[in-house]
Amino acid sequence: MKGRKNPYVKYLKQPFTIRLDRETVAYFKAMASETGIPYQSLINLYLRECAVSERKLRMKWAS
């Protein structure tokens, strides 16, 4: 029996570690409570929206 490619492979998520401050996590957890969507999914949705819209962070480092 020959295998076939998984048609959902492009939708799979890659696990990785990211360090966020407590206030950021608390914000997304509160939003998760309101919406019923897991906070990790909300963070992923927000970051994906930033990537799709090519949003750039505008900041200036103090010298």
N, C-alpha and C positions, 0 to 999 in steps of 0.2 A: 504494500500500500504506500503510495507516494503521499508525502505531506504537501500541504499548500501554505502559502504565506498567510499570516494573520492579517485580515483586512482592517483590523483596529489598531495595528502597531503604531500608526502615526498619532493615535490618541492616547497612548500610554504616557504615564508621567515618570519622570526620572527622580528618584529620591536623592536628596542631598541635605547637608546640614547648613543652616543659616542662623546667625546670631542676631536677634532683634531685641530692642530695649523693652522693658516691661510695659511701658505706656502704650507702645505700638501693639503688642500682643493683647493687652487689655481692651484697646479700642476695637480690634477685630473680633475678640471674643464677645464683647457687648453687642456688636453688630450681628454676630452669629446668633445670639439669643433672640434678637428682634426678628431676624429673617428666617431662622430655622436652617440656615446653610452652615456647614462646618467652617470654622474660622480659617483652616488651611485652604479650603476652596475659595473663600473670599479673598485671601491674600493672593492666591494664584490668579483669580479673575482680575484683580486690580493690576497686578504686574503684567498680565497678558494684554490688558487694555492699553497700558503704557507702551508696551512693545509694538502693538499693532498700530497705534497712532503715532509712533516714533516720538513720544514725549521725551524731551530733554530736561534734565534737572539744571536749573539755573542757580548757581551759587558762586560766591566769590570767597576764596580763602584769604584770611587775614595774613598780611605779610609783616 
